[in-house]
Amino acid sequence: MATKLDQLLTVPEAAQALRMTCAGIRRWLLERRIGYVHCGRLVRIPLSEIERILREGFCPSRPRRAQ
């Protein structure tokens, strides 16, 4: 959920932050895979949502096996 001090991004800004297309972000919005804020007709995505996606999608590398 967006906090009081959370920065709100436009769809193109969110797409750039995630290295995605605007269409991909809009699809996620329709599927409710990413939270957003409606400001009249405008849609804004909290920066905390971008950080959540990056945090949850992180997959650490496997440790090397000893030879």
Summary of the structure (lengths in Angstrom):
residues: 67
radius of gyration: 15.1
end to end distance: 46.9
largest distance: 60.7
contacts: 139
relative contact order: 0.22
helix: 42%
strand: 15%
